[in-house]
Amino acid sequence: MTAAERQARFRAARAAGAPVNRTRRPAADRRTRARRWHDAVAELAELQAQYAAWLDALPNNQHDGATAEVLRAICDLDLGDLQAIDPPRGFGRD
């Protein structure tokens, strides 16, 4: 189908009063891999802080439960190693 045919079909549908459904593709993520890495690690650190706050807010009778155990495991993860990594930029830009 050519562009002219699509245009003619679009105009005919508009003239007939038919609803037109338009879909848009999501915008491309234009961040570099290194920026995406740093953003992902920052998101993990933020989530870890939120889980720590959740663990602190648990009532005393739930400190021995499964939820507290999982929250402690998340809080005990050392994200320092991930934060220290500076990914390569590639193609001779390192």
PyMOL Python script that loads the backbone (N, CA, C, O; Angstrom):
from pymol import cmd

cmd.read_pdbstr("""\
ATOM      1  N   MET A   1       0.854  -1.166   0.000  1.00  0.00           N
ATOM      2  CA  MET A   1       0.000   0.000   0.000  1.00  0.00           C
ATOM      3  C   MET A   1       0.903   1.233   0.000  1.00  0.00           C
ATOM      4  O   MET A   1       1.852   1.323   0.779  1.00  0.00           O
ATOM      5  N   THR A   2       0.602   2.145  -0.855  1.00  0.00           N
ATOM      6  CA  THR A   2       1.407   3.358  -0.967  1.00  0.00           C
ATOM      7  C   THR A   2       0.929   4.395   0.042  1.00  0.00           C
ATOM      8  O   THR A   2      -0.126   4.268   0.663  1.00  0.00           O
ATOM      9  N   ALA A   3       1.750   5.415   0.172  1.00  0.00           N
ATOM     10  CA  ALA A   3       1.402   6.492   1.094  1.00  0.00           C
ATOM     11  C   ALA A   3       0.137   7.211   0.623  1.00  0.00           C
ATOM     12  O   ALA A   3      -0.689   7.621   1.439  1.00  0.00           O
ATOM     13  N   ALA A   4      -0.008   7.361  -0.679  1.00  0.00           N
ATOM     14  CA  ALA A   4      -1.193   8.038  -1.209  1.00  0.00           C
ATOM     15  C   ALA A   4      -2.466   7.242  -0.900  1.00  0.00           C
ATOM     16  O   ALA A   4      -3.506   7.820  -0.587  1.00  0.00           O
ATOM     17  N   GLU A   5      -2.374   5.936  -0.988  1.00  0.00           N
ATOM     18  CA  GLU A   5      -3.536   5.094  -0.673  1.00  0.00           C
ATOM     19  C   GLU A   5      -3.895   5.190   0.811  1.00  0.00           C
ATOM     20  O   GLU A   5      -5.070   5.271   1.171  1.00  0.00           O
ATOM     21  N   ARG A   6      -2.884   5.179   1.653  1.00  0.00           N
ATOM     22  CA  ARG A   6      -3.131   5.316   3.094  1.00  0.00           C
ATOM     23  C   ARG A   6      -3.770   6.666   3.403  1.00  0.00           C
ATOM     24  O   ARG A   6      -4.704   6.756   4.200  1.00  0.00           O
ATOM     25  N   GLN A   7      -3.257   7.714   2.761  1.00  0.00           N
ATOM     26  CA  GLN A   7      -3.824   9.041   2.978  1.00  0.00           C
ATOM     27  C   GLN A   7      -5.282   9.094   2.541  1.00  0.00           C
ATOM     28  O   GLN A   7      -6.126   9.650   3.244  1.00  0.00           O
ATOM     29  N   ALA A   8      -5.577   8.514   1.378  1.00  0.00           N
ATOM     30  CA  ALA A   8      -6.947   8.530   0.868  1.00  0.00           C
ATOM     31  C   ALA A   8      -7.875   7.767   1.804  1.00  0.00           C
ATOM     32  O   ALA A   8      -8.995   8.207   2.067  1.00  0.00           O
ATOM     33  N   ARG A   9      -7.411   6.622   2.310  1.00  0.00           N
ATOM     34  CA  ARG A   9      -8.218   5.843   3.246  1.00  0.00           C
ATOM     35  C   ARG A   9      -8.440   6.616   4.551  1.00  0.00           C
ATOM     36  O   ARG A   9      -9.531   6.591   5.120  1.00  0.00           O
ATOM     37  N   PHE A  10      -7.397   7.296   5.011  1.00  0.00           N
ATOM     38  CA  PHE A  10      -7.498   8.097   6.232  1.00  0.00           C
ATOM     39  C   PHE A  10      -8.515   9.221   6.038  1.00  0.00           C
ATOM     40  O   PHE A  10      -9.377   9.433   6.890  1.00  0.00           O
ATOM     41  N   ARG A  11      -8.417   9.937   4.928  1.00  0.00           N
ATOM     42  CA  ARG A  11      -9.336  11.043   4.667  1.00  0.00           C
ATOM     43  C   ARG A  11     -10.773  10.563   4.529  1.00  0.00           C
ATOM     44  O   ARG A  11     -11.701  11.227   4.989  1.00  0.00           O
ATOM     45  N   ALA A  12     -10.957   9.406   3.892  1.00  0.00           N
ATOM     46  CA  ALA A  12     -12.308   8.854   3.735  1.00  0.00           C
ATOM     47  C   ALA A  12     -12.893   8.485   5.095  1.00  0.00           C
ATOM     48  O   ALA A  12     -14.072   8.732   5.349  1.00  0.00           O
ATOM     49  N   ALA A  13     -12.088   7.902   5.960  1.00  0.00           N
ATOM     50  CA  ALA A  13     -12.558   7.533   7.294  1.00  0.00           C
ATOM     51  C   ALA A  13     -12.909   8.775   8.106  1.00  0.00           C
ATOM     52  O   ALA A  13     -13.903   8.782   8.832  1.00  0.00           O
ATOM     53  N   ARG A  14     -12.095   9.826   7.986  1.00  0.00           N
ATOM     54  CA  ARG A  14     -12.374  11.067   8.708  1.00  0.00           C
ATOM     55  C   ARG A  14     -13.657  11.715   8.198  1.00  0.00           C
ATOM     56  O   ARG A  14     -14.446  12.246   8.980  1.00  0.00           O
ATOM     57  N   ALA A  15     -13.860  11.670   6.886  1.00  0.00           N
ATOM     58  CA  ALA A  15     -15.058  12.273   6.307  1.00  0.00           C
ATOM     59  C   ALA A  15     -16.306  11.503   6.726  1.00  0.00           C
ATOM     60  O   ALA A  15     -17.378  12.089   6.876  1.00  0.00           O
ATOM     61  N   ALA A  16     -16.168  10.185   6.917  1.00  0.00           N
ATOM     62  CA  ALA A  16     -17.304   9.360   7.315  1.00  0.00           C
ATOM     63  C   ALA A  16     -17.580   9.464   8.813  1.00  0.00           C
ATOM     64  O   ALA A  16     -18.593   8.961   9.298  1.00  0.00           O
ATOM     65  N   GLY A  17     -16.683  10.112   9.539  1.00  0.00           N
ATOM     66  CA  GLY A  17     -16.867  10.273  10.978  1.00  0.00           C
ATOM     67  C   GLY A  17     -16.438   9.063  11.786  1.00  0.00           C
ATOM     68  O   GLY A  17     -16.738   8.974  12.977  1.00  0.00           O
ATOM     69  N   ALA A  18     -15.748   8.141  11.159  1.00  0.00           N
ATOM     70  CA  ALA A  18     -15.278   6.952  11.875  1.00  0.00           C
ATOM     71  C   ALA A  18     -14.156   7.345  12.839  1.00  0.00           C
ATOM     72  O   ALA A  18     -13.310   8.175  12.507  1.00  0.00           O
ATOM     73  N   PRO A  19     -14.152   6.747  14.033  1.00  0.00           N
ATOM     74  CA  PRO A  19     -13.072   7.067  14.971  1.00  0.00           C
ATOM     75  C   PRO A  19     -11.739   6.553  14.421  1.00  0.00           C
ATOM     76  O   PRO A  19     -11.669   5.477  13.826  1.00  0.00           O
ATOM     77  N   VAL A  20     -10.709   7.327  14.630  1.00  0.00           N
ATOM     78  CA  VAL A  20      -9.379   6.969  14.136  1.00  0.00           C
ATOM     79  C   VAL A  20      -8.529   6.578  15.332  1.00  0.00           C
ATOM     80  O   VAL A  20      -8.369   7.353  16.275  1.00  0.00           O
ATOM     81  N   ASN A  21      -7.996   5.391  15.286  1.00  0.00           N
ATOM     82  CA  ASN A  21      -7.113   4.918  16.350  1.00  0.00           C
ATOM     83  C   ASN A  21      -5.678   5.125  15.916  1.00  0.00           C
ATOM     84  O   ASN A  21      -5.244   4.600  14.891  1.00  0.00           O
ATOM     85  N   ARG A  22      -4.962   5.877  16.686  1.00  0.00           N
ATOM     86  CA  ARG A  22      -3.547   6.097  16.401  1.00  0.00           C
ATOM     87  C   ARG A  22      -2.740   5.507  17.548  1.00  0.00           C
ATOM     88  O   ARG A  22      -3.064   5.699  18.720  1.00  0.00           O
ATOM     89  N   THR A  23      -1.721   4.810  17.201  1.00  0.00           N
ATOM     90  CA  THR A  23      -0.825   4.271  18.224  1.00  0.00           C
ATOM     91  C   THR A  23       0.558   4.848  17.992  1.00  0.00           C
ATOM     92  O   THR A  23       0.991   5.055  16.858  1.00  0.00           O
ATOM     93  N   ARG A  24       1.220   5.096  19.076  1.00  0.00           N
ATOM     94  CA  ARG A  24       2.582   5.606  18.992  1.00  0.00           C
ATOM     95  C   ARG A  24       3.521   4.613  19.629  1.00  0.00           C
ATOM     96  O   ARG A  24       3.202   3.984  20.638  1.00  0.00           O
ATOM     97  N   ARG A  25       4.654   4.486  19.040  1.00  0.00           N
ATOM     98  CA  ARG A  25       5.689   3.645  19.632  1.00  0.00           C
ATOM     99  C   ARG A  25       6.300   4.398  20.802  1.00  0.00           C
ATOM    100  O   ARG A  25       6.398   5.625  20.781  1.00  0.00           O
ATOM    101  N   PRO A  26       6.710   3.656  21.818  1.00  0.00           N
ATOM    102  CA  PRO A  26       7.380   4.346  22.921  1.00  0.00           C
ATOM    103  C   PRO A  26       8.683   4.964  22.420  1.00  0.00           C
ATOM    104  O   PRO A  26       9.334   4.440  21.517  1.00  0.00           O
ATOM    105  N   ALA A  27       9.037   6.066  23.016  1.00  0.00           N
ATOM    106  CA  ALA A  27      10.270   6.748  22.626  1.00  0.00           C
ATOM    107  C   ALA A  27      11.464   5.837  22.890  1.00  0.00           C
ATOM    108  O   ALA A  27      11.505   5.112  23.884  1.00  0.00           O
ATOM    109  N   ALA A  28      12.414   5.888  21.998  1.00  0.00           N
ATOM    110  CA  ALA A  28      13.619   5.069  22.142  1.00  0.00           C
ATOM    111  C   ALA A  28      14.433   5.563  23.334  1.00  0.00           C
ATOM    112  O   ALA A  28      14.537   6.765  23.580  1.00  0.00           O
ATOM    113  N   ASP A  29      14.992   4.635  24.048  1.00  0.00           N
ATOM    114  CA  ASP A  29      15.856   4.980  25.179  1.00  0.00           C
ATOM    115  C   ASP A  29      17.215   5.373  24.615  1.00  0.00           C
ATOM    116  O   ASP A  29      17.956   4.520  24.127  1.00  0.00           O
ATOM    117  N   ARG A  30      17.536   6.628  24.679  1.00  0.00           N
ATOM    118  CA  ARG A  30      18.755   7.131  24.052  1.00  0.00           C
ATOM    119  C   ARG A  30      19.925   7.243  25.039  1.00  0.00           C
ATOM    120  O   ARG A  30      20.970   7.806  24.712  1.00  0.00           O
ATOM    121  N   ARG A  31      19.738   6.703  26.242  1.00  0.00           N
ATOM    122  CA  ARG A  31      20.836   6.733  27.200  1.00  0.00           C
ATOM    123  C   ARG A  31      21.917   5.738  26.785  1.00  0.00           C
ATOM    124  O   ARG A  31      21.625   4.713  26.168  1.00  0.00           O
ATOM    125  N   THR A  32      23.150   6.044  27.124  1.00  0.00           N
ATOM    126  CA  THR A  32      24.232   5.112  26.849  1.00  0.00           C
ATOM    127  C   THR A  32      24.121   3.912  27.771  1.00  0.00           C
ATOM    128  O   THR A  32      23.424   3.965  28.785  1.00  0.00           O
ATOM    129  N   ARG A  33      24.796   2.845  27.427  1.00  0.00           N
ATOM    130  CA  ARG A  33      24.780   1.663  28.307  1.00  0.00           C
ATOM    131  C   ARG A  33      25.329   2.007  29.680  1.00  0.00           C
ATOM    132  O   ARG A  33      24.801   1.558  30.697  1.00  0.00           O
ATOM    133  N   ALA A  34      26.397   2.811  29.709  1.00  0.00           N
ATOM    134  CA  ALA A  34      26.991   3.195  30.995  1.00  0.00           C
ATOM    135  C   ALA A  34      25.978   3.975  31.835  1.00  0.00           C
ATOM    136  O   ALA A  34      25.864   3.744  33.039  1.00  0.00           O
ATOM    137  N   ARG A  35      25.244   4.898  31.208  1.00  0.00           N
ATOM    138  CA  ARG A  35      24.236   5.678  31.931  1.00  0.00           C
ATOM    139  C   ARG A  35      23.116   4.772  32.426  1.00  0.00           C
ATOM    140  O   ARG A  35      22.637   4.927  33.550  1.00  0.00           O
ATOM    141  N   ARG A  36      22.694   3.814  31.576  1.00  0.00           N
ATOM    142  CA  ARG A  36      21.658   2.874  31.990  1.00  0.00           C
ATOM    143  C   ARG A  36      22.147   2.030  33.157  1.00  0.00           C
ATOM    144  O   ARG A  36      21.373   1.741  34.070  1.00  0.00           O
ATOM    145  N   TRP A  37      23.430   1.625  33.146  1.00  0.00           N
ATOM    146  CA  TRP A  37      24.006   0.845  34.249  1.00  0.00           C
ATOM    147  C   TRP A  37      23.929   1.649  35.540  1.00  0.00           C
ATOM    148  O   TRP A  37      23.444   1.156  36.559  1.00  0.00           O
ATOM    149  N   HIS A  38      24.413   2.897  35.492  1.00  0.00           N
ATOM    150  CA  HIS A  38      24.419   3.736  36.691  1.00  0.00           C
ATOM    151  C   HIS A  38      23.000   3.999  37.190  1.00  0.00           C
ATOM    152  O   HIS A  38      22.756   4.009  38.397  1.00  0.00           O
ATOM    153  N   ASP A  39      22.074   4.210  36.272  1.00  0.00           N
ATOM    154  CA  ASP A  39      20.678   4.421  36.668  1.00  0.00           C
ATOM    155  C   ASP A  39      20.087   3.175  37.322  1.00  0.00           C
ATOM    156  O   ASP A  39      19.346   3.272  38.301  1.00  0.00           O
ATOM    157  N   ALA A  40      20.419   1.997  36.772  1.00  0.00           N
ATOM    158  CA  ALA A  40      19.901   0.750  37.333  1.00  0.00           C
ATOM    159  C   ALA A  40      20.458   0.502  38.737  1.00  0.00           C
ATOM    160  O   ALA A  40      19.722   0.084  39.632  1.00  0.00           O
ATOM    161  N   VAL A  41      21.743   0.757  38.930  1.00  0.00           N
ATOM    162  CA  VAL A  41      22.352   0.561  40.248  1.00  0.00           C
ATOM    163  C   VAL A  41      21.768   1.564  41.248  1.00  0.00           C
ATOM    164  O   VAL A  41      21.533   1.222  42.407  1.00  0.00           O
ATOM    165  N   ALA A  42      21.536   2.795  40.799  1.00  0.00           N
ATOM    166  CA  ALA A  42      20.927   3.794  41.681  1.00  0.00           C
ATOM    167  C   ALA A  42      19.506   3.368  42.060  1.00  0.00           C
ATOM    168  O   ALA A  42      19.083   3.561  43.200  1.00  0.00           O
ATOM    169  N   GLU A  43      18.776   2.795  41.117  1.00  0.00           N
ATOM    170  CA  GLU A  43      17.428   2.301  41.401  1.00  0.00           C
ATOM    171  C   GLU A  43      17.484   1.166  42.422  1.00  0.00           C
ATOM    172  O   GLU A  43      16.660   1.112  43.334  1.00  0.00           O
ATOM    173  N   LEU A  44      18.452   0.260  42.273  1.00  0.00           N
ATOM    174  CA  LEU A  44      18.601  -0.831  43.246  1.00  0.00           C
ATOM    175  C   LEU A  44      18.901  -0.284  44.643  1.00  0.00           C
ATOM    176  O   LEU A  44      18.338  -0.752  45.632  1.00  0.00           O
ATOM    177  N   ALA A  45      19.783   0.703  44.717  1.00  0.00           N
ATOM    178  CA  ALA A  45      20.118   1.292  46.016  1.00  0.00           C
ATOM    179  C   ALA A  45      18.894   1.961  46.640  1.00  0.00           C
ATOM    180  O   ALA A  45      18.679   1.865  47.848  1.00  0.00           O
ATOM    181  N   GLU A  46      18.098   2.633  45.821  1.00  0.00           N
ATOM    182  CA  GLU A  46      16.883   3.277  46.334  1.00  0.00           C
ATOM    183  C   GLU A  46      15.881   2.235  46.827  1.00  0.00           C
ATOM    184  O   GLU A  46      15.267   2.406  47.880  1.00  0.00           O
ATOM    185  N   LEU A  47      15.719   1.156  46.062  1.00  0.00           N
ATOM    186  CA  LEU A  47      14.819   0.083  46.493  1.00  0.00           C
ATOM    187  C   LEU A  47      15.312  -0.560  47.782  1.00  0.00           C
ATOM    188  O   LEU A  47      14.516  -0.875  48.667  1.00  0.00           O
ATOM    189  N   GLN A  48      16.621  -0.755  47.890  1.00  0.00           N
ATOM    190  CA  GLN A  48      17.173  -1.356  49.099  1.00  0.00           C
ATOM    191  C   GLN A  48      16.872  -0.480  50.313  1.00  0.00           C
ATOM    192  O   GLN A  48      16.549  -0.994  51.384  1.00  0.00           O
ATOM    193  N   ALA A  49      16.977   0.828  50.152  1.00  0.00           N
ATOM    194  CA  ALA A  49      16.663   1.742  51.257  1.00  0.00           C
ATOM    195  C   ALA A  49      15.182   1.662  51.623  1.00  0.00           C
ATOM    196  O   ALA A  49      14.827   1.720  52.800  1.00  0.00           O
ATOM    197  N   GLN A  50      14.322   1.529  50.616  1.00  0.00           N
ATOM    198  CA  GLN A  50      12.884   1.403  50.890  1.00  0.00           C
ATOM    199  C   GLN A  50      12.582   0.090  51.617  1.00  0.00           C
ATOM    200  O   GLN A  50      11.750   0.059  52.524  1.00  0.00           O
ATOM    201  N   TYR A  51      13.256  -0.990  51.221  1.00  0.00           N
ATOM    202  CA  TYR A  51      13.054  -2.265  51.907  1.00  0.00           C
ATOM    203  C   TYR A  51      13.590  -2.206  53.336  1.00  0.00           C
ATOM    204  O   TYR A  51      13.019  -2.824  54.236  1.00  0.00           O
ATOM    205  N   ALA A  52      14.677  -1.470  53.552  1.00  0.00           N
ATOM    206  CA  ALA A  52      15.198  -1.306  54.917  1.00  0.00           C
ATOM    207  C   ALA A  52      14.183  -0.559  55.783  1.00  0.00           C
ATOM    208  O   ALA A  52      13.977  -0.905  56.947  1.00  0.00           O
ATOM    209  N   ALA A  53      13.556   0.460  55.210  1.00  0.00           N
ATOM    210  CA  ALA A  53      12.526   1.201  55.958  1.00  0.00           C
ATOM    211  C   ALA A  53      11.337   0.291  56.263  1.00  0.00           C
ATOM    212  O   ALA A  53      10.756   0.369  57.345  1.00  0.00           O
ATOM    213  N   TRP A  54      10.979  -0.564  55.318  1.00  0.00           N
ATOM    214  CA  TRP A  54       9.887  -1.516  55.528  1.00  0.00           C
ATOM    215  C   TRP A  54      10.241  -2.464  56.667  1.00  0.00           C
ATOM    216  O   TRP A  54       9.417  -2.736  57.540  1.00  0.00           O
ATOM    217  N   LEU A  55      11.487  -2.969  56.650  1.00  0.00           N
ATOM    218  CA  LEU A  55      11.931  -3.883  57.701  1.00  0.00           C
ATOM    219  C   LEU A  55      11.886  -3.200  59.068  1.00  0.00           C
ATOM    220  O   LEU A  55      11.468  -3.803  60.057  1.00  0.00           O
ATOM    221  N   ASP A  56      12.313  -1.953  59.115  1.00  0.00           N
ATOM    222  CA  ASP A  56      12.296  -1.212  60.387  1.00  0.00           C
ATOM    223  C   ASP A  56      10.873  -0.972  60.882  1.00  0.00           C
ATOM    224  O   ASP A  56      10.637  -0.885  62.087  1.00  0.00           O
ATOM    225  N   ALA A  57       9.931  -0.864  59.953  1.00  0.00           N
ATOM    226  CA  ALA A  57       8.545  -0.579  60.329  1.00  0.00           C
ATOM    227  C   ALA A  57       7.741  -1.826  60.682  1.00  0.00           C
ATOM    228  O   ALA A  57       6.596  -1.717  61.120  1.00  0.00           O
ATOM    229  N   LEU A  58       8.320  -3.002  60.498  1.00  0.00           N
ATOM    230  CA  LEU A  58       7.584  -4.233  60.824  1.00  0.00           C
ATOM    231  C   LEU A  58       7.310  -4.310  62.321  1.00  0.00           C
ATOM    232  O   LEU A  58       8.170  -3.958  63.128  1.00  0.00           O
ATOM    233  N   PRO A  59       6.140  -4.759  62.691  1.00  0.00           N
ATOM    234  CA  PRO A  59       5.853  -4.962  64.116  1.00  0.00           C
ATOM    235  C   PRO A  59       6.766  -6.050  64.701  1.00  0.00           C
ATOM    236  O   PRO A  59       7.263  -6.913  63.979  1.00  0.00           O
ATOM    237  N   ASN A  60       6.971  -5.991  65.999  1.00  0.00           N
ATOM    238  CA  ASN A  60       7.887  -6.941  66.650  1.00  0.00           C
ATOM    239  C   ASN A  60       7.480  -8.393  66.448  1.00  0.00           C
ATOM    240  O   ASN A  60       8.337  -9.272  66.363  1.00  0.00           O
ATOM    241  N   ASN A  61       6.183  -8.649  66.370  1.00  0.00           N
ATOM    242  CA  ASN A  61       5.753 -10.041  66.233  1.00  0.00           C
ATOM    243  C   ASN A  61       6.006 -10.598  64.830  1.00  0.00           C
ATOM    244  O   ASN A  61       5.793 -11.790  64.605  1.00  0.00           O
ATOM    245  N   GLN A  62       6.455  -9.769  63.878  1.00  0.00           N
ATOM    246  CA  GLN A  62       6.734 -10.247  62.522  1.00  0.00           C
ATOM    247  C   GLN A  62       8.225 -10.278  62.193  1.00  0.00           C
ATOM    248  O   GLN A  62       8.601 -10.570  61.058  1.00  0.00           O
ATOM    249  N   HIS A  63       9.073  -9.981  63.174  1.00  0.00           N
ATOM    250  CA  HIS A  63      10.513  -9.950  62.922  1.00  0.00           C
ATOM    251  C   HIS A  63      11.106 -11.336  62.674  1.00  0.00           C
ATOM    252  O   HIS A  63      12.219 -11.443  62.159  1.00  0.00           O
ATOM    253  N   ASP A  64      10.393 -12.380  63.027  1.00  0.00           N
ATOM    254  CA  ASP A  64      10.903 -13.731  62.799  1.00  0.00           C
ATOM    255  C   ASP A  64      10.218 -14.403  61.613  1.00  0.00           C
ATOM    256  O   ASP A  64      10.473 -15.580  61.357  1.00  0.00           O
ATOM    257  N   GLY A  65       9.377 -13.713  60.896  1.00  0.00           N
ATOM    258  CA  GLY A  65       8.615 -14.290  59.796  1.00  0.00           C
ATOM    259  C   GLY A  65       9.391 -14.317  58.489  1.00  0.00           C
ATOM    260  O   GLY A  65      10.520 -13.837  58.392  1.00  0.00           O
ATOM    261  N   ALA A  66       8.745 -14.894  57.495  1.00  0.00           N
ATOM    262  CA  ALA A  66       9.349 -15.036  56.170  1.00  0.00           C
ATOM    263  C   ALA A  66       9.586 -13.683  55.514  1.00  0.00           C
ATOM    264  O   ALA A  66      10.600 -13.485  54.844  1.00  0.00           O
ATOM    265  N   THR A  67       8.664 -12.759  55.702  1.00  0.00           N
ATOM    266  CA  THR A  67       8.821 -11.429  55.103  1.00  0.00           C
ATOM    267  C   THR A  67      10.052 -10.735  55.646  1.00  0.00           C
ATOM    268  O   THR A  67      10.831 -10.163  54.883  1.00  0.00           O
ATOM    269  N   ALA A  68      10.236 -10.777  56.948  1.00  0.00           N
ATOM    270  CA  ALA A  68      11.403 -10.146  57.570  1.00  0.00           C
ATOM    271  C   ALA A  68      12.689 -10.809  57.096  1.00  0.00           C
ATOM    272  O   ALA A  68      13.701 -10.138  56.898  1.00  0.00           O
ATOM    273  N   GLU A  69      12.650 -12.112  56.917  1.00  0.00           N
ATOM    274  CA  GLU A  69      13.848 -12.839  56.452  1.00  0.00           C
ATOM    275  C   GLU A  69      14.258 -12.383  55.056  1.00  0.00           C
ATOM    276  O   GLU A  69      15.438 -12.158  54.785  1.00  0.00           O
ATOM    277  N   VAL A  70      13.269 -12.251  54.176  1.00  0.00           N
ATOM    278  CA  VAL A  70      13.568 -11.803  52.810  1.00  0.00           C
ATOM    279  C   VAL A  70      14.023 -10.347  52.812  1.00  0.00           C
ATOM    280  O   VAL A  70      14.952  -9.986  52.089  1.00  0.00           O
ATOM    281  N   LEU A  71      13.381  -9.520  53.610  1.00  0.00           N
ATOM    282  CA  LEU A  71      13.783  -8.117  53.687  1.00  0.00           C
ATOM    283  C   LEU A  71      15.215  -7.986  54.210  1.00  0.00           C
ATOM    284  O   LEU A  71      15.981  -7.158  53.716  1.00  0.00           O
ATOM    285  N   ARG A  72      15.581  -8.798  55.208  1.00  0.00           N
ATOM    286  CA  ARG A  72      16.957  -8.786  55.718  1.00  0.00           C
ATOM    287  C   ARG A  72      17.951  -9.218  54.639  1.00  0.00           C
ATOM    288  O   ARG A  72      19.038  -8.651  54.528  1.00  0.00           O
ATOM    289  N   ALA A  73      17.573 -10.225  53.844  1.00  0.00           N
ATOM    290  CA  ALA A  73      18.452 -10.688  52.764  1.00  0.00           C
ATOM    291  C   ALA A  73      18.686  -9.578  51.745  1.00  0.00           C
ATOM    292  O   ALA A  73      19.801  -9.408  51.252  1.00  0.00           O
ATOM    293  N   ILE A  74      17.634  -8.823  51.429  1.00  0.00           N
ATOM    294  CA  ILE A  74      17.781  -7.710  50.489  1.00  0.00           C
ATOM    295  C   ILE A  74      18.659  -6.614  51.090  1.00  0.00           C
ATOM    296  O   ILE A  74      19.510  -6.047  50.405  1.00  0.00           O
ATOM    297  N   CYS A  75      18.450  -6.323  52.364  1.00  0.00           N
ATOM    298  CA  CYS A  75      19.216  -5.266  53.022  1.00  0.00           C
ATOM    299  C   CYS A  75      20.677  -5.644  53.211  1.00  0.00           C
ATOM    300  O   CYS A  75      21.544  -4.772  53.271  1.00  0.00           O
ATOM    301  N   ASP A  76      20.952  -6.941  53.307  1.00  0.00           N
ATOM    302  CA  ASP A  76      22.325  -7.399  53.515  1.00  0.00           C
ATOM    303  C   ASP A  76      23.149  -7.433  52.228  1.00  0.00           C
ATOM    304  O   ASP A  76      24.367  -7.607  52.283  1.00  0.00           O
ATOM    305  N   LEU A  77      22.506  -7.270  51.080  1.00  0.00           N
ATOM    306  CA  LEU A  77      23.252  -7.264  49.818  1.00  0.00           C
ATOM    307  C   LEU A  77      24.187  -6.062  49.783  1.00  0.00           C
ATOM    308  O   LEU A  77      23.791  -4.946  50.121  1.00  0.00           O
ATOM    309  N   ASP A  78      25.424  -6.296  49.375  1.00  0.00           N
ATOM    310  CA  ASP A  78      26.400  -5.219  49.286  1.00  0.00           C
ATOM    311  C   ASP A  78      26.384  -4.672  47.861  1.00  0.00           C
ATOM    312  O   ASP A  78      26.904  -5.302  46.940  1.00  0.00           O
ATOM    313  N   LEU A  79      25.799  -3.526  47.691  1.00  0.00           N
ATOM    314  CA  LEU A  79      25.721  -2.905  46.371  1.00  0.00           C
ATOM    315  C   LEU A  79      26.953  -2.058  46.073  1.00  0.00           C
ATOM    316  O   LEU A  79      27.069  -1.492  44.986  1.00  0.00           O
ATOM    317  N   GLY A  80      27.855  -1.968  47.014  1.00  0.00           N
ATOM    318  CA  GLY A  80      29.068  -1.170  46.826  1.00  0.00           C
ATOM    319  C   GLY A  80      29.891  -1.635  45.644  1.00  0.00           C
ATOM    320  O   GLY A  80      30.455  -0.816  44.918  1.00  0.00           O
ATOM    321  N   ASP A  81      29.967  -2.960  45.439  1.00  0.00           N
ATOM    322  CA  ASP A  81      30.730  -3.477  44.302  1.00  0.00           C
ATOM    323  C   ASP A  81      30.098  -3.039  42.988  1.00  0.00           C
ATOM    324  O   ASP A  81      30.800  -2.675  42.045  1.00  0.00           O
ATOM    325  N   LEU A  82      28.769  -3.075  42.930  1.00  0.00           N
ATOM    326  CA  LEU A  82      28.090  -2.645  41.705  1.00  0.00           C
ATOM    327  C   LEU A  82      28.255  -1.147  41.483  1.00  0.00           C
ATOM    328  O   LEU A  82      28.411  -0.694  40.349  1.00  0.00           O
ATOM    329  N   GLN A  83      28.218  -0.384  42.568  1.00  0.00           N
ATOM    330  CA  GLN A  83      28.343   1.064  42.440  1.00  0.00           C
ATOM    331  C   GLN A  83      29.748   1.473  42.027  1.00  0.00           C
ATOM    332  O   GLN A  83      29.936   2.522  41.411  1.00  0.00           O
ATOM    333  N   ALA A  84      30.739   0.648  42.365  1.00  0.00           N
ATOM    334  CA  ALA A  84      32.127   0.967  42.033  1.00  0.00           C
ATOM    335  C   ALA A  84      32.470   0.663  40.578  1.00  0.00           C
ATOM    336  O   ALA A  84      33.481   1.149  40.070  1.00  0.00           O
ATOM    337  N   ILE A  85      31.648  -0.131  39.903  1.00  0.00           N
ATOM    338  CA  ILE A  85      31.941  -0.514  38.522  1.00  0.00           C
ATOM    339  C   ILE A  85      31.654   0.658  37.595  1.00  0.00           C
ATOM    340  O   ILE A  85      30.596   1.284  37.664  1.00  0.00           O
ATOM    341  N   ASP A  86      32.613   0.939  36.730  1.00  0.00           N
ATOM    342  CA  ASP A  86      32.421   1.939  35.683  1.00  0.00           C
ATOM    343  C   ASP A  86      32.492   1.188  34.357  1.00  0.00           C
ATOM    344  O   ASP A  86      33.583   0.860  33.891  1.00  0.00           O
ATOM    345  N   PRO A  87      31.336   0.912  33.742  1.00  0.00           N
ATOM    346  CA  PRO A  87      31.326   0.093  32.533  1.00  0.00           C
ATOM    347  C   PRO A  87      32.157   0.715  31.410  1.00  0.00           C
ATOM    348  O   PRO A  87      32.316   1.934  31.344  1.00  0.00           O
ATOM    349  N   PRO A  88      32.679  -0.132  30.533  1.00  0.00           N
ATOM    350  CA  PRO A  88      33.460   0.420  29.411  1.00  0.00           C
ATOM    351  C   PRO A  88      32.550   1.188  28.460  1.00  0.00           C
ATOM    352  O   PRO A  88      31.383   0.842  28.278  1.00  0.00           O
ATOM    353  N   ARG A  89      33.096   2.219  27.870  1.00  0.00           N
ATOM    354  CA  ARG A  89      32.322   3.028  26.936  1.00  0.00           C
ATOM    355  C   ARG A  89      32.400   2.442  25.532  1.00  0.00           C
ATOM    356  O   ARG A  89      31.501   2.668  24.722  1.00  0.00           O
ATOM    357  N   GLY A  90      33.446   1.703  25.234  1.00  0.00           N
ATOM    358  CA  GLY A  90      33.544   0.976  23.976  1.00  0.00           C
ATOM    359  C   GLY A  90      34.093   1.787  22.821  1.00  0.00           C
ATOM    360  O   GLY A  90      34.147   3.016  22.859  1.00  0.00           O
ATOM    361  N   PHE A  91      34.490   1.074  21.812  1.00  0.00           N
ATOM    362  CA  PHE A  91      34.976   1.632  20.543  1.00  0.00           C
ATOM    363  C   PHE A  91      36.071   2.673  20.721  1.00  0.00           C
ATOM    364  O   PHE A  91      36.033   3.742  20.113  1.00  0.00           O
ATOM    365  N   GLY A  92      37.058   2.343  21.572  1.00  0.00           N
ATOM    366  CA  GLY A  92      38.204   3.217  21.744  1.00  0.00           C
ATOM    367  C   GLY A  92      37.966   4.452  22.581  1.00  0.00           C
ATOM    368  O   GLY A  92      38.822   5.335  22.630  1.00  0.00           O
ATOM    369  N   ARG A  93      36.818   4.537  23.245  1.00  0.00           N
ATOM    370  CA  ARG A  93      36.516   5.728  24.068  1.00  0.00           C
ATOM    371  C   ARG A  93      36.847   5.519  25.522  1.00  0.00           C
ATOM    372  O   ARG A  93      36.561   6.385  26.348  1.00  0.00           O
ATOM    373  N   ASP A  94      37.447   4.386  25.861  1.00  0.00           N
ATOM    374  CA  ASP A  94      37.729   4.093  27.267  1.00  0.00           C
ATOM    375  C   ASP A  94      38.846   4.959  27.814  1.00  0.00           C
ATOM    376  O   ASP A  94      39.205   4.837  28.985  1.00  0.00           O
TER     377      ASP A  94
END
""", "prot")
cmd.dss("prot")
cmd.show_as("cartoon", "prot")
cmd.util.cbc("prot")
cmd.orient("prot")
